[in-house]
Amino acid sequence: MSGHSRWANIKHRKEGADKKRGAAFTKISKELMVAARLGGSDPASNARLRIAVSKARAANMPRDNIERAVKKGAGELEGITYEEVLYEIFAPGGVGILVEALTDKKSRTTPEIKSMLNKYGANLAAEGAVSRNFERKGVIILERNGQKEDEWMEFALEAGADDFIPQDEYFELRSRPEDYALLQEKLAEKGAQALESGIKFVPLAGTEMKMGEGEQLDKIQKFLDALEDHDDVQLVSSNLV
């Protein structure tokens, strides 16, 4: 996939998220609840919760919504218990996909995901078959908007990024998961508006797949969109670049 196509897909996802802001808030609320349930309600001592709160703020989620989700997860308010599930998938052409889900009923979610796989000609992979080619990274996409590359690279690296990837239309910042929350906070203080922001699986060097424009690429993109639209799916990562 060319850089132009990737930029078009980033904007497409951003526009879709704006249109479905309520659904996006629901997914973030689930992550806040799980993080608080596993590690407590204090972000200072719960790294996963701090990351989830940073993501919620980046999405302009109201403070009351954040606090309510954290209290539900910590047991201070009545809430639902969610289970984490990772689906490893091979799409047509050998494209590797990782789907992170939070569900209150795995026996409902898994058949629904399998039905989507059948529709798009994809298959579930054995545990580790896809994930071994990925690593966890904090990823933040900033639109260029005429900003100076050198200035932003220096700021990003000082703020905690360990990689700065300039493209024609955007900057991609990557960090260690444990550095993501602080990096996101420093970018917010600088007034940066992220097109994408979160901790995701990033393909290891040499495992990325490029696919020319055509029917197969269109089908895979529709498949990725369908996965992201599923209510229980939190994040979709692939090695398609």
MDAnalysis code that builds the backbone (N, CA, C; Angstrom):
import MDAnalysis as mda
import numpy as np

u = mda.Universe.empty(723, n_residues=241, atom_resindex=np.repeat(np.arange(241), 3), trajectory=True)
u.add_TopologyAttr("name", ["N", "CA", "C"] * 241)
u.add_TopologyAttr("resid", np.arange(1, 242))
u.add_TopologyAttr("resname", ["MET", "SER", "GLY", "HIS", "SER", "ARG", "TRP", "ALA", "ASN", "ILE", "LYS", "HIS", "ARG", "LYS", "GLU", "GLY", "ALA", "ASP", "LYS", "LYS", "ARG", "GLY", "ALA", "ALA", "PHE", "THR", "LYS", "ILE", "SER", "LYS", "GLU", "LEU", "MET", "VAL", "ALA", "ALA", "ARG", "LEU", "GLY", "GLY", "SER", "ASP", "PRO", "ALA", "SER", "ASN", "ALA", "ARG", "LEU", "ARG", "ILE", "ALA", "VAL", "SER", "LYS", "ALA", "ARG", "ALA", "ALA", "ASN", "MET", "PRO", "ARG", "ASP", "ASN", "ILE", "GLU", "ARG", "ALA", "VAL", "LYS", "LYS", "GLY", "ALA", "GLY", "GLU", "LEU", "GLU", "GLY", "ILE", "THR", "TYR", "GLU", "GLU", "VAL", "LEU", "TYR", "GLU", "ILE", "PHE", "ALA", "PRO", "GLY", "GLY", "VAL", "GLY", "ILE", "LEU", "VAL", "GLU", "ALA", "LEU", "THR", "ASP", "LYS", "LYS", "SER", "ARG", "THR", "THR", "PRO", "GLU", "ILE", "LYS", "SER", "MET", "LEU", "ASN", "LYS", "TYR", "GLY", "ALA", "ASN", "LEU", "ALA", "ALA", "GLU", "GLY", "ALA", "VAL", "SER", "ARG", "ASN", "PHE", "GLU", "ARG", "LYS", "GLY", "VAL", "ILE", "ILE", "LEU", "GLU", "ARG", "ASN", "GLY", "GLN", "LYS", "GLU", "ASP", "GLU", "TRP", "MET", "GLU", "PHE", "ALA", "LEU", "GLU", "ALA", "GLY", "ALA", "ASP", "ASP", "PHE", "ILE", "PRO", "GLN", "ASP", "GLU", "TYR", "PHE", "GLU", "LEU", "ARG", "SER", "ARG", "PRO", "GLU", "ASP", "TYR", "ALA", "LEU", "LEU", "GLN", "GLU", "LYS", "LEU", "ALA", "GLU", "LYS", "GLY", "ALA", "GLN", "ALA", "LEU", "GLU", "SER", "GLY", "ILE", "LYS", "PHE", "VAL", "PRO", "LEU", "ALA", "GLY", "THR", "GLU", "MET", "LYS", "MET", "GLY", "GLU", "GLY", "GLU", "GLN", "LEU", "ASP", "LYS", "ILE", "GLN", "LYS", "PHE", "LEU", "ASP", "ALA", "LEU", "GLU", "ASP", "HIS", "ASP", "ASP", "VAL", "GLN", "LEU", "VAL", "SER", "SER", "ASN", "LEU", "VAL"])
u.atoms.positions = np.array([
    [0.858, -1.188, 0.000],
    [0.000, 0.000, 0.000],
    [0.890, 1.232, 0.000],
    [0.659, 2.139, -0.880],
    [1.486, 3.333, -0.988],
    [1.252, 4.254, 0.208],
    [2.216, 5.213, 0.386],
    [2.053, 6.170, 1.473],
    [0.779, 6.965, 1.307],
    [0.442, 7.282, 0.058],
    [-0.787, 8.032, -0.198],
    [-2.003, 7.236, 0.258],
    [-2.011, 5.947, -0.056],
    [-3.143, 5.109, 0.332],
    [-3.249, 5.016, 1.844],
    [-2.111, 4.907, 2.511],
    [-2.135, 4.806, 3.971],
    [-2.685, 6.094, 4.576],
    [-2.286, 7.237, 4.020],
    [-2.809, 8.516, 4.512],
    [-4.306, 8.588, 4.311],
    [-4.784, 8.124, 3.160],
    [-6.226, 8.114, 2.888],
    [-6.944, 7.235, 3.902],
    [-6.333, 6.117, 4.275],
    [-6.955, 5.209, 5.248],
    [-6.964, 5.817, 6.648],
    [-5.897, 6.531, 6.999],
    [-5.856, 7.193, 8.305],
    [-6.977, 8.225, 8.400],
    [-7.136, 9.034, 7.354],
    [-8.206, 10.040, 7.358],
    [-9.575, 9.376, 7.363],
    [-9.695, 8.262, 6.633],
    [-10.962, 7.517, 6.589],
    [-11.339, 7.035, 7.985],
    [-10.370, 6.478, 8.712],
    [-10.650, 5.988, 10.067],
    [-11.005, 7.136, 11.002],
    [-10.303, 8.271, 10.851],
    [-10.587, 9.433, 11.685],
    [-12.006, 9.936, 11.447],
    [-12.403, 10.025, 10.178],
    [-13.756, 10.475, 9.859],
    [-14.793, 9.502, 10.407],
    [-14.502, 8.214, 10.316],
    [-15.427, 7.217, 10.842],
    [-15.557, 7.317, 12.344],
    [-14.418, 7.564, 13.031],
    [-14.456, 7.691, 14.485],
    [-15.255, 8.913, 14.909],
    [-15.119, 10.020, 14.149],
    [-15.878, 11.229, 14.467],
    [-17.376, 10.979, 14.351],
    [-17.767, 10.223, 13.327],
    [-19.178, 9.946, 13.115],
    [-19.734, 8.993, 14.179],
    [-18.854, 8.173, 14.745],
    [-19.297, 7.173, 15.716],
    [-18.661, 7.447, 17.072],
    [-18.658, 8.722, 17.467],
    [-17.996, 9.102, 18.710],
    [-18.577, 8.369, 19.918],
    [-19.892, 8.172, 19.919],
    [-20.513, 7.469, 21.040],
    [-19.982, 6.055, 21.175],
    [-19.839, 5.361, 20.051],
    [-19.305, 4.004, 20.067],
    [-17.848, 4.012, 20.518],
    [-17.092, 5.036, 20.096],
    [-15.689, 5.142, 20.503],
    [-15.587, 5.336, 22.011],
    [-16.453, 6.162, 22.574],
    [-16.452, 6.371, 24.021],
    [-16.788, 5.075, 24.750],
    [-17.698, 4.281, 24.202],
    [-18.056, 3.005, 24.831],
    [-16.841, 2.090, 24.900],
    [-16.066, 2.045, 23.828],
    [-14.881, 1.189, 23.803],
    [-13.829, 1.679, 24.793],
    [-13.651, 2.979, 24.881],
    [-12.683, 3.527, 25.836],
    [-13.154, 3.259, 27.262],
    [-14.450, 3.363, 27.498],
    [-14.993, 3.093, 28.835],
    [-14.697, 1.661, 29.261],
    [-14.823, 0.724, 28.342],
    [-14.510, -0.677, 28.651],
    [-13.059, -0.808, 29.097],
    [-12.144, -0.155, 28.367],
    [-10.733, -0.241, 28.707],
    [-10.460, 0.397, 30.066],
    [-11.116, 1.506, 30.361],
    [-10.958, 2.143, 31.672],
    [-11.430, 1.207, 32.785],
    [-12.558, 0.537, 32.555],
    [-13.107, -0.368, 33.558],
    [-12.193, -1.555, 33.812],
    [-11.679, -2.151, 32.736],
    [-10.789, -3.303, 32.893],
    [-9.493, -2.896, 33.586],
    [-8.931, -1.759, 33.183],
    [-7.692, -1.289, 33.792],
    [-7.874, -1.031, 35.286],
    [-8.996, -0.406, 35.658],
    [-9.258, -0.124, 37.076],
    [-9.513, -1.406, 37.854],
    [-10.193, -2.373, 37.223],
    [-10.470, -3.652, 37.902],
    [-9.185, -4.423, 38.182],
    [-8.248, -4.387, 37.237],
    [-7.023, -5.162, 37.378],
    [-5.973, -4.494, 38.255],
    [-5.943, -3.140, 38.232],
    [-4.858, -2.466, 38.934],
    [-5.246, -1.377, 39.895],
    [-6.565, -1.176, 40.115],
    [-6.988, -0.135, 41.029],
    [-7.299, 1.172, 40.324],
    [-7.894, 2.101, 41.065],
    [-8.427, 3.324, 40.474],
    [-7.469, 4.509, 40.464],
    [-6.225, 4.305, 40.916],
    [-5.257, 5.407, 40.964],
    [-4.306, 5.317, 39.773],
    [-4.405, 6.240, 38.810],
    [-3.523, 6.194, 37.636],
    [-2.042, 6.288, 37.996],
    [-1.731, 6.915, 39.135],
    [-0.330, 7.080, 39.516],
    [0.347, 5.736, 39.783],
    [-0.423, 4.764, 40.247],
    [0.138, 3.448, 40.561],
    [-0.367, 2.362, 39.617],
    [-1.123, 2.762, 38.595],
    [-1.701, 1.813, 37.653],
    [-1.375, 2.306, 36.239],
    [-0.288, 1.773, 35.672],
    [0.186, 2.261, 34.370],
    [-0.851, 2.055, 33.273],
    [-1.535, 0.924, 33.316],
    [-2.528, 0.660, 32.274],
    [-3.672, 1.663, 32.355],
    [-4.089, 1.997, 33.555],
    [-5.164, 2.978, 33.710],
    [-4.710, 4.357, 33.259],
    [-3.468, 4.706, 33.567],
    [-2.949, 6.014, 33.143],
    [-2.974, 6.124, 31.620],
    [-2.608, 5.041, 30.941],
    [-2.633, 5.022, 29.477],
    [-4.063, 5.169, 28.970],
    [-4.994, 4.445, 29.592],
    [-6.398, 4.505, 29.176],
    [-6.973, 5.902, 29.382],
    [-6.608, 6.538, 30.499],
    [-7.083, 7.904, 30.765],
    [-6.515, 8.867, 29.728],
    [-5.236, 8.692, 29.370],
    [-4.619, 9.550, 28.348],
    [-5.335, 9.392, 27.017],
    [-5.680, 8.142, 26.685],
    [-6.395, 7.883, 25.433],
    [-7.774, 8.530, 25.467],
    [-8.445, 8.451, 26.620],
    [-9.772, 9.047, 26.759],
    [-9.706, 10.563, 26.588],
    [-8.702, 11.167, 27.174],
    [-8.559, 12.620, 27.054],
    [-8.235, 13.018, 25.620],
    [-7.403, 12.197, 24.946],
    [-7.064, 12.489, 23.549],
    [-8.299, 12.434, 22.664],
    [-9.286, 11.612, 23.070],
    [-10.530, 11.490, 22.310],
    [-11.578, 12.500, 22.771],
    [-11.184, 13.413, 23.671],
    [-12.088, 14.438, 24.204],
    [-13.285, 13.829, 24.931],
    [-13.043, 12.747, 25.636],
    [-14.091, 12.106, 26.425],
    [-14.353, 12.950, 27.677],
    [-15.613, 13.240, 27.998],
    [-15.919, 14.060, 29.174],
    [-15.358, 13.460, 30.459],
    [-14.913, 14.332, 31.350],
    [-14.302, 13.876, 32.600],
    [-15.266, 13.018, 33.414],
    [-16.541, 13.380, 33.442],
    [-17.522, 12.593, 34.200],
    [-17.601, 11.163, 33.679],
    [-17.536, 11.000, 32.370],
    [-17.567, 9.659, 31.778],
    [-16.358, 8.844, 32.194],
    [-15.198, 9.502, 32.209],
    [-13.968, 8.821, 32.605],
    [-14.060, 8.364, 34.055],
    [-14.455, 9.273, 34.925],
    [-14.521, 8.954, 36.355],
    [-15.541, 7.861, 36.640],
    [-16.673, 7.895, 35.935],
    [-17.705, 6.879, 36.138],
    [-17.212, 5.488, 35.716],
    [-16.509, 5.430, 34.597],
    [-15.987, 4.151, 34.120],
    [-14.943, 3.588, 35.089],
    [-14.095, 4.453, 35.593],
    [-13.065, 4.014, 36.543],
    [-13.713, 3.485, 37.823],
    [-14.714, 4.172, 38.315],
    [-15.394, 3.729, 39.533],
    [-16.105, 2.388, 39.335],
    [-16.679, 2.198, 38.142],
    [-17.328, 0.913, 37.853],
    [-16.292, -0.213, 37.850],
    [-15.169, 0.042, 37.234],
    [-14.127, -0.976, 37.173],
    [-13.558, -1.299, 38.537],
    [-13.425, -0.284, 39.373],
    [-12.865, -0.480, 40.706],
    [-13.881, -1.047, 41.693],
    [-15.140, -1.194, 41.268],
    [-16.157, -1.755, 42.141],
    [-16.873, -0.738, 42.991],
    [-16.597, 0.549, 42.759],
    [-17.257, 1.595, 43.546],
    [-18.673, 1.850, 43.036],
    [-18.929, 1.488, 41.778],
    [-20.264, 1.548, 41.185],
    [-20.533, 0.204, 40.510],
    [-21.806, -0.142, 40.372],
    [-22.144, -1.404, 39.731],
    [-21.779, -1.343, 38.247],
    [-21.163, -2.395, 37.735],
    [-20.763, -2.428, 36.339],
    [-20.691, -3.849, 35.809],
    [-20.264, -3.978, 34.557],
    [-20.148, -5.264, 33.882],
    [-18.693, -5.703, 33.886],
    [-18.456, -6.997, 33.997],
    [-17.099, -7.538, 33.948],
    [-16.772, -7.968, 32.524],
    [-15.662, -7.470, 32.007],
    [-15.261, -7.780, 30.635],
    [-14.036, -8.685, 30.618],
    [-13.987, -9.536, 29.603],
    [-12.873, -10.460, 29.394],
    [-12.078, -9.999, 28.178],
    [-10.753, -10.094, 28.277],
    [-9.891, -9.723, 27.158],
    [-9.682, -10.925, 26.238],
    [-9.796, -10.689, 24.939],
    [-9.584, -11.748, 23.951],
    [-8.733, -11.192, 22.818],
    [-7.766, -11.973, 22.355],
    [-6.948, -11.607, 21.206],
    [-7.189, -12.620, 20.098],
    [-7.647, -12.147, 18.957],
    [-7.864, -13.001, 17.795],
    [-6.715, -12.785, 16.810],
    [-6.041, -13.879, 16.431],
    [-4.966, -13.821, 15.454],
    [-5.510, -14.338, 14.124],
    [-5.351, -13.537, 13.081],
    [-6.046, -13.796, 11.820],
    [-5.093, -13.666, 10.630],
    [-5.288, -14.556, 9.660],
    [-4.644, -14.402, 8.355],
    [-5.722, -14.046, 7.346],
    [-5.566, -12.886, 6.714],
    [-6.487, -12.438, 5.673],
    [-5.959, -12.894, 4.314],
    [-6.748, -12.757, 3.263],
    [-6.278, -13.130, 1.924],
    [-4.952, -12.443, 1.580],
    [-4.088, -13.176, 0.890],
    [-2.791, -12.632, 0.540],
    [-1.762, -12.806, 1.640],
    [-2.152, -13.449, 2.762],
    [-1.229, -13.661, 3.866],
    [-1.083, -12.492, 4.804],
    [-1.955, -11.508, 4.698],
    [-1.913, -10.345, 5.591],
    [-2.232, -10.777, 7.019],
    [-1.388, -10.394, 7.957],
    [-1.598, -10.740, 9.362],
    [-2.387, -9.663, 10.086],
    [-3.388, -10.084, 10.862],
    [-4.253, -9.147, 11.582],
    [-4.378, -9.596, 13.031],
    [-4.285, -8.660, 13.948],
    [-4.515, -8.917, 15.363],
    [-5.708, -8.085, 15.817],
    [-6.673, -8.750, 16.440],
    [-7.891, -8.085, 16.888],
    [-7.980, -8.198, 18.404],
    [-7.939, -7.059, 19.080],
    [-8.059, -7.022, 20.537],
    [-9.506, -6.689, 20.896],
    [-10.108, -7.551, 21.701],
    [-11.515, -7.376, 22.056],
    [-11.704, -7.421, 23.567],
    [-12.737, -6.724, 24.019],
    [-13.198, -6.795, 25.402],
    [-14.669, -7.181, 25.345],
    [-15.021, -8.315, 25.945],
    [-16.386, -8.804, 25.839],
    [-16.907, -9.313, 27.173],
    [-18.198, -9.152, 27.372],
    [-18.828, -9.710, 28.563],
    [-19.381, -11.105, 28.275],
    [-19.220, -11.559, 27.023],
    [-19.720, -12.883, 26.646],
    [-18.928, -13.386, 25.436],
    [-17.845, -14.108, 25.707],
    [-16.984, -14.607, 24.639],
    [-17.739, -15.560, 23.713],
    [-18.705, -16.294, 24.268],
    [-19.466, -17.254, 23.459],
    [-20.337, -16.557, 22.419],
    [-20.534, -15.249, 22.563],
    [-21.248, -14.469, 21.550],
    [-20.267, -13.824, 20.581],
    [-19.197, -13.267, 21.122],
    [-18.254, -12.510, 20.302],
    [-17.495, -13.387, 19.312],
    [-16.990, -14.526, 19.774],
    [-16.174, -15.379, 18.900],
    [-16.938, -15.866, 17.667],
    [-18.165, -16.378, 17.791],
    [-18.900, -16.758, 16.578],
    [-19.148, -15.575, 15.634],
    [-19.360, -14.391, 16.192],
    [-19.578, -13.222, 15.339],
    [-18.306, -12.880, 14.559],
    [-17.156, -12.971, 15.214],
    [-15.884, -12.708, 14.537],
    [-15.644, -13.773, 13.467],
    [-15.915, -15.039, 13.795],
    [-15.720, -16.121, 12.823],
    [-16.629, -15.939, 11.610],
    [-17.836, -15.458, 11.817],
    [-18.749, -15.208, 10.703],
    [-18.170, -14.159, 9.759],
    [-17.523, -13.131, 10.320],
    [-16.890, -12.104, 9.505],
    [-15.711, -12.686, 8.731],
    [-14.965, -13.583, 9.363],
    [-13.837, -14.211, 8.677],
    [-14.320, -14.988, 7.463],
    [-15.389, -15.734, 7.650],
    [-15.939, -16.509, 6.533],
    [-16.377, -15.598, 5.386],
    [-16.982, -14.477, 5.735],
    [-17.477, -13.556, 4.720],
    [-16.350, -12.979, 3.868],
    [-15.204, -12.729, 4.503],
    [-14.116, -12.064, 3.792],
    [-12.966, -13.016, 3.417],
    [-13.163, -14.299, 3.583],
    [-12.147, -15.260, 3.163],
    [-10.911, -15.277, 4.030],
    [-11.054, -14.973, 5.311],
    [-9.933, -14.978, 6.251],
    [-10.037, -16.194, 7.165],
    [-8.955, -16.432, 7.928],
    [-8.917, -17.607, 8.809],
    [-8.304, -17.250, 10.153],
    [-8.817, -17.894, 11.216],
    [-8.176, -17.778, 12.521],
    [-6.848, -18.513, 12.471],
    [-5.826, -17.936, 13.097],
    [-4.500, -18.552, 13.139],
    [-4.240, -19.131, 14.519],
    [-3.276, -20.015, 14.600],
    [-2.880, -20.581, 15.883],
    [-2.265, -19.492, 16.757],
    [-2.359, -19.678, 18.061],
    [-1.808, -18.695, 18.991],
    [-0.325, -18.460, 18.716],
    [0.060, -17.223, 18.524],
    [1.447, -16.860, 18.283],
    [1.841, -16.815, 16.817],
    [1.015, -17.385, 15.947],
    [1.371, -17.445, 14.525],
    [1.451, -16.062, 13.897],
    [0.591, -15.154, 14.344],
    [0.590, -13.779, 13.828],
    [1.311, -12.838, 14.793],
    [1.021, -12.956, 16.076],
    [1.549, -12.005, 17.068],
    [3.066, -12.036, 17.175],
    [3.703, -13.144, 16.798],
    [5.165, -13.212, 16.888],
    [5.846, -12.231, 15.942],
    [5.102, -11.737, 14.947],
    [5.662, -10.796, 13.985],
    [5.345, -9.339, 14.328],
    [4.849, -9.114, 15.548],
    [4.478, -7.764, 15.980],
    [5.112, -7.450, 17.332],
    [5.177, -6.156, 17.642],
    [5.574, -5.702, 18.974],
    [4.625, -4.595, 19.412],
    [4.477, -4.437, 20.731],
    [3.591, -3.409, 21.267],
    [4.308, -2.069, 21.275],
    [3.629, -1.058, 20.746],
    [4.198, 0.283, 20.702],
    [3.105, 1.322, 20.926],
    [3.480, 2.426, 21.554],
    [2.612, 3.583, 21.551],
    [2.732, 4.235, 20.185],
    [1.604, 4.533, 19.541],
    [1.628, 5.114, 18.201],
    [0.748, 6.358, 18.181],
    [1.309, 7.463, 17.720],
    [0.577, 8.720, 17.615],
    [0.804, 9.295, 16.221],
    [-0.289, 9.597, 15.524],
    [-0.219, 10.168, 14.182],
    [-0.620, 11.637, 14.253],
    [0.274, 12.511, 13.806],
    [0.012, 13.947, 13.784],
    [0.006, 14.443, 12.346],
    [-1.008, 15.206, 11.973],
    [-1.043, 15.779, 10.638],
    [0.015, 16.878, 10.538],
    [0.695, 16.939, 9.397],
    [1.782, 17.907, 9.228],
    [1.283, 19.350, 9.334],
    [0.313, 19.712, 8.516],
    [-0.232, 21.076, 8.526],
    [0.867, 22.125, 8.441],
    [1.881, 21.864, 7.631],
    [2.944, 22.840, 7.430],
    [3.933, 22.949, 8.571],
    [3.861, 22.043, 9.557],
    [4.754, 22.118, 10.707],
    [6.173, 21.704, 10.320],
    [7.149, 22.283, 11.001],
    [8.549, 22.015, 10.700],
    [8.962, 20.653, 11.251],
    [9.524, 19.845, 10.374],
    [9.897, 18.475, 10.746],
    [10.948, 18.440, 11.847],
    [12.010, 19.237, 11.709],
    [13.098, 19.204, 12.688],
    [12.609, 19.582, 14.080],
    [11.769, 20.613, 14.133],
    [11.257, 21.081, 15.429],
    [10.433, 19.994, 16.109],
    [9.532, 19.344, 15.330],
    [8.675, 18.316, 15.921],
    [9.453, 17.056, 16.271],
    [10.455, 16.721, 15.484],
    [11.258, 15.538, 15.803],
    [12.007, 15.743, 17.117],
    [12.605, 16.908, 17.279],
    [13.332, 17.198, 18.517],
    [12.388, 17.154, 19.720],
    [11.215, 17.772, 19.581],
    [10.258, 17.789, 20.679],
    [9.796, 16.375, 21.013],
    [9.458, 15.590, 19.987],
    [8.930, 14.245, 20.200],
    [9.942, 13.347, 20.901],
    [11.184, 13.404, 20.468],
    [12.208, 12.544, 21.062],
    [12.483, 12.947, 22.510],
    [12.459, 14.236, 22.773],
    [12.660, 14.696, 24.157],
    [11.462, 14.337, 25.040],
    [10.273, 14.234, 24.422],
    [9.054, 13.955, 25.182],
    [8.842, 12.469, 25.443],
    [9.684, 11.619, 24.856],
    [9.564, 10.192, 25.151],
    [9.400, 9.280, 23.958],
    [9.307, 9.840, 22.758],
    [9.211, 8.992, 21.569],
    [10.568, 8.334, 21.318],
    [10.560, 7.079, 20.850],
    [11.820, 6.444, 20.490],
    [11.961, 6.286, 18.980],
    [10.954, 6.757, 18.250],
    [11.031, 6.746, 16.793],
    [10.141, 7.856, 16.241],
    [10.622, 8.543, 15.222],
    [9.888, 9.633, 14.583],
    [9.945, 9.377, 13.087],
    [8.779, 9.110, 12.480],
    [8.730, 8.702, 11.074],
    [7.978, 9.762, 10.278],
    [8.690, 10.609, 9.540],
    [8.021, 11.642, 8.746],
    [7.480, 11.077, 7.430],
    [6.254, 11.440, 7.095],
    [5.647, 11.088, 5.819],
    [5.219, 12.385, 5.128],
    [4.742, 12.278, 3.901],
    [4.376, 13.476, 3.148],
    [3.296, 14.292, 3.846],
    [2.301, 13.612, 4.418],
    [1.141, 14.302, 4.984],
    [1.075, 14.265, 6.512],
    [1.902, 13.455, 7.146],
    [1.790, 13.298, 8.594],
    [3.116, 12.873, 9.211],
    [3.180, 13.000, 10.546],
    [4.292, 12.477, 11.331],
    [3.765, 11.296, 12.143],
    [4.544, 10.228, 12.182],
    [4.190, 9.084, 13.034],
    [5.203, 8.986, 14.161],
    [4.703, 9.053, 15.394],
    [5.557, 8.943, 16.572],
    [5.329, 7.577, 17.210],
    [6.413, 6.939, 17.617],
    [6.308, 5.654, 18.303],
    [7.071, 5.715, 19.615],
    [6.562, 4.987, 20.590],
    [7.213, 4.973, 21.897],
    [7.060, 3.599, 22.537],
    [7.798, 3.370, 23.596],
    [7.568, 2.184, 24.414],
    [6.197, 2.352, 25.090],
    [5.466, 1.261, 25.307],
    [4.150, 1.382, 25.951],
    [4.187, 2.169, 27.255],
    [5.245, 1.961, 28.045],
    [5.324, 2.634, 29.346],
    [5.590, 4.132, 29.218],
    [6.028, 4.592, 28.049],
    [6.295, 6.013, 27.835],
    [5.142, 6.723, 27.119],
    [4.151, 5.948, 26.665],
    [3.094, 6.506, 25.829],
    [2.283, 7.597, 26.541],
    [1.859, 7.328, 27.771],
    [0.978, 8.268, 28.476],
    [1.646, 9.634, 28.629],
    [2.916, 9.643, 29.042],
    [3.624, 10.914, 29.232],
    [3.812, 11.624, 27.893],
    [4.118, 10.872, 26.845],
    [4.270, 11.470, 25.517],
    [2.963, 12.106, 25.064],
    [1.849, 11.406, 25.255],
    [0.550, 11.933, 24.875],
    [0.234, 13.213, 25.656],
    [0.560, 13.212, 26.944],
    [0.290, 14.384, 27.779],
    [1.118, 15.590, 27.319],
    [2.380, 15.366, 26.990],
    [3.246, 16.471, 26.562],
    [2.801, 17.022, 25.203],
    [2.342, 16.150, 24.320],
    [1.825, 16.610, 23.039],
    [0.558, 17.440, 23.233],
    [-0.295, 16.998, 24.170],
    [-1.523, 17.739, 24.447],
    [-1.198, 19.129, 24.998],
    [-0.182, 19.204, 25.874],
    [0.232, 20.497, 26.427],
    [0.737, 21.426, 25.326],
    [1.339, 20.859, 24.287],
    [1.851, 21.650, 23.170],
    [0.739, 22.022, 22.186],
    [-0.456, 21.463, 22.406],
    [-1.587, 21.773, 21.547],
    [-1.686, 20.916, 20.309],
    [-0.963, 19.787, 20.290],
    [-1.000, 18.892, 19.133],
    [-2.312, 18.116, 19.105],
    [-2.903, 18.011, 17.911],
    [-4.121, 17.239, 17.724],
    [-3.776, 15.950, 17.000],
    [-3.962, 14.828, 17.687],
    [-3.610, 13.536, 17.105],
    [-4.751, 12.994, 16.245],
    [-4.397, 12.517, 15.044],
    [-5.371, 11.849, 14.193],
    [-5.612, 10.430, 14.687],
    [-4.562, 9.817, 15.200],
    [-4.660, 8.497, 15.820],
    [-3.758, 8.495, 17.032],
    [-4.159, 7.782, 18.067],
    [-3.336, 7.710, 19.258],
    [-3.727, 6.473, 20.062],
    [-2.739, 5.673, 20.431],
    [-3.031, 4.499, 21.239],
    [-1.847, 3.555, 21.272],
    [-1.983, 2.506, 22.064],
    [-0.975, 1.458, 22.111],
    [-1.483, 0.318, 21.253],
    [-0.680, -0.085, 20.284],
    [-1.138, -1.086, 19.329],
    [0.006, -2.027, 18.972],
    [-0.334, -3.057, 18.239],
    [0.679, -3.961, 17.707],
    [1.232, -3.367, 16.411],
    [2.551, -3.267, 16.334],
    [3.230, -2.738, 15.155],
    [4.059, -3.870, 14.543],
    [3.983, -4.083, 13.223],
    [4.752, -5.174, 12.615],
    [6.252, -4.959, 12.750],
    [6.968, -6.043, 13.035],
    [8.418, -5.978, 13.116],
    [8.996, -5.666, 11.738],
    [10.154, -5.043, 11.729],
    [10.813, -4.702, 10.463],
    [11.003, -5.961, 9.623],
    [10.635, -5.865, 8.367],
    [10.783, -6.994, 7.461],
    [9.555, -7.870, 7.352],
    [8.548, -7.619, 8.210],
    [7.327, -8.442, 8.159],
    [6.154, -7.681, 7.536],
    [6.378, -6.408, 7.194],
    [5.295, -5.613, 6.601],
    [4.937, -6.149, 5.217],
    [3.687, -5.965, 4.839],
    [3.231, -6.396, 3.523],
    [2.704, -5.199, 2.745],
    [3.133, -5.088, 1.500],
    [2.624, -4.052, 0.609],
    [1.770, -4.713, -0.464],
    [0.682, -4.085, -0.784],
    [-0.250, -4.654, -1.755],
    [-0.685, -3.559, -2.711],
    [-0.591, -3.827, -3.991],
    [-0.988, -2.844, -4.979],
    [-2.479, -2.582, -4.958],
    [-2.848, -1.419, -5.465],
    [-4.265, -1.066, -5.532],
    [-5.023, -2.116, -6.338],
    [-6.226, -2.451, -5.890],
    [-7.004, -3.439, -6.632],
    [-8.100, -4.041, -5.785],
    [-8.753, -5.029, -6.337],
    [-9.921, -5.627, -5.689],
    [-9.567, -6.291, -4.371],
    [-8.414, -6.988, -4.320],
    [-8.051, -7.669, -3.083],
    [-7.773, -6.678, -1.958],
    [-7.078, -5.594, -2.275],
    [-6.810, -4.568, -1.270],
    [-8.117, -3.955, -0.772],
    [-9.034, -3.675, -1.668],
    [-10.332, -3.108, -1.279],
    [-11.072, -4.051, -0.334],
    [-11.020, -5.356, -0.627],
    [-11.711, -6.343, 0.208],
    [-11.099, -6.413, 1.595],
    [-9.765, -6.364, 1.658],
    [-9.100, -6.405, 2.964],
    [-9.428, -5.155, 3.765],
    [-9.453, -3.986, 3.100],
    [-9.784, -2.749, 3.809],
    [-11.201, -2.791, 4.364],
    [-12.131, -3.329, 3.579],
    [-13.513, -3.468, 4.058],
    [-13.575, -4.419, 5.253],
    [-12.763, -5.471, 5.204],
    [-12.697, -6.422, 6.313],
    [-12.181, -5.735, 7.575],
    [-11.106, -4.944, 7.442],
    [-10.557, -4.224, 8.591],
    [-11.585, -3.246, 9.157],
    [-12.295, -2.553, 8.284],
    [-13.336, -1.617, 8.725],
    [-14.434, -2.343, 9.476],
    [-14.845, -3.518, 8.967],
    [-15.911, -4.289, 9.611],
    [-15.486, -4.760, 10.993],
    [-14.238, -5.175, 11.123],
    [-13.726, -5.594, 12.431],
    [-13.750, -4.429, 13.412],
    [-13.276, -3.260, 12.962],
    [-13.222, -2.088, 13.840],
    [-14.618, -1.636, 14.267],
    [-15.617, -1.894, 13.423],
    [-16.986, -1.482, 13.732],
    [-17.675, -2.398, 14.738],
    [-17.102, -3.576, 14.982],
    [-17.737, -4.512, 15.921],
    [-17.706, -3.920, 17.328],
    [-18.813, -4.023, 18.026],
    [-18.942, -3.394, 19.343],
    [-17.905, -3.877, 20.354],
    [-17.488, -5.144, 20.271],
    [-16.576, -5.698, 21.270],
    [-15.108, -5.519, 20.900],
    [-14.830, -5.057, 19.695],
    [-13.456, -4.903, 19.226],
    [-12.894, -3.562, 19.700],
    [-11.765, -3.626, 20.365],
    [-11.097, -2.418, 20.857],
    [-10.095, -1.862, 19.846],
    [-9.325, -2.753, 19.250],
    [-8.268, -2.285, 18.371],
    [-7.950, -3.369, 17.341],
    [-7.676, -2.924, 16.122],
    [-7.306, -3.813, 15.027],
    [-5.941, -3.382, 14.501],
    [-4.995, -4.309, 14.442],
    [-3.662, -4.026, 13.920],
    [-3.371, -4.999, 12.794],
    [-2.639, -4.524, 11.778],
    [-2.275, -5.407, 10.679],
    [-0.870, -5.064, 10.196],
    [-0.288, -5.957, 9.388],
    [1.028, -5.687, 8.828],
    [0.947, -5.135, 7.419],
    [-0.232, -4.647, 7.052],
    [-0.426, -4.013, 5.750],
    [0.039, -2.561, 5.848],
    [0.980, -2.185, 4.998],
    [1.531, -0.826, 5.072],
    [1.417, -0.118, 3.738],
])
